[in-house]
Amino acid sequence: MIVSRFPYPLEKGDKLRAFQHLSYLKQAGHEVHLIALTDEAVSEKSKAKIQSLCTAVQIIKLSLLSRLINLVFSFFRGLPLQVGYFYSKSIHKSVDKTIREIQPDLIYCQLIRTALYKKNFENIPGIIDYMDAFSIGTAQRLKNAPYFLKPIFKRELDRVKSIEMGSFQWFKSHLIISDQDRQNMSVPDVAALRVIPNGVDTDFFQPSDVPKTTDITFVGNMNYPPNIDASIFLVREIMPIVWKSKPNATVQLAGANPHTSVVALASERVTVTGWVNDIRDCYHKSRIFVAPMRTGTGLQNKLLEAMAVMLPCITTTISFTPLHAEAPKDILVGNTKEEIAGHILFLLQNPDKANLIARSGFDFVTGTYSIRHSHQILETVFTKTV
């Protein structure tokens, strides 16, 4: 299994997905050798957590200098920056050496960032977990980019589509996180992509009766551009409308590595938590969960978790569509600041109806997105691929 980030701690979606898959493979009795690229220091605690799930763990640290060199060479190699950042010939030689020594039954790569490291082993069955359609996210950034940056993002989009198309040929099986992403992938045969949604661990994420001390919560990696944008949208545009009717309403922005623009949102009514040891505490003490996403791709883990702890949720179409829930029964959906603010006020002013939506969302998530269901699909794909 080759990943582009060390899969612990679980502050990012790709880490959570890799961790869930590793946990299942361990439970199912598979022998897993993990190769993890990382541009961050990995703590001993994190190493121990992942080593308990694997037969062997190889960590390849990307220094700042190596990352800069990789980015420069990505232009000459025709690679998208987000792939070139993680690719070098020296790493490729190291990965090749490990694969030859292990002689695995299967090579599993997460994201197009690691796809090139499978390319020299056509004789070994492979699975690529595209996870999200990177081309969608890149197209969104191209649309919103300043004029002088558009040529760079245009090149990036063309290269992302090219490697999505090319990498399809190197793997026998192909995974994606949602049907929406599947339909937007730049691959020869979208029907060949197997949807495996992120499952939510309903034994871990459960309702709680702790006192509600926060009105509105948004959770995520607060250094990720779509989450930064959603946080600013919530506090700067949506909440002023809410505060006209509910001046004491409070907001909690919870998640690791808050960007300076997120930190700047903090006030008497807005709390920016930074890293928290147990994200469930943030969900449990809130009355409403709001995910006002305007960019981004894939299925939002944050919505699954919030619904699993029985919070009434509000989101935008971009996050609602891959969820396949029923609105307004399971979740409320709005796109403009007025629509989302209206939903927030409705839930705050009608706690009985908020409880009904929370209960319906809970039933939907536990029935549709249980982690056990995702694991069953994953095992089927592994068995067929080998």
Secondary structure, DSSP 8 states (H G I E B T S, - for coil): -EESS---S--SHHHHHHHHHHHHHHHTT---EEEEEESS---HHHHHHHHTT-SEEEEEE--HHHHHHHHHHHHHHT--HHHHTT--HHHHHHHHHHHHHH--S-EEEESGGGGGGGTT-TTS-EEEEEES-HHHHHHHHHHHS-GGGHHHHHHHHHHHHHHHHHHGGG-SEEEES-HHHHHT--SS-GGGEEE----B-TTTS--------EEEEEES-TTSHHHHHHHHIIIIIIHHHHHHH-TT--EEEE-SS--HHHHTT-SSSEEEEES-S-THHHHHTEEEEEE--SS--S--HHHHHHHHTT--EEE-HHHHHHHT--TTTT-EE--SHHHHHHHHHHHHH-HHHHHHHHHHHHHHHHHH-BHHHHHHHHHHHHHHH-
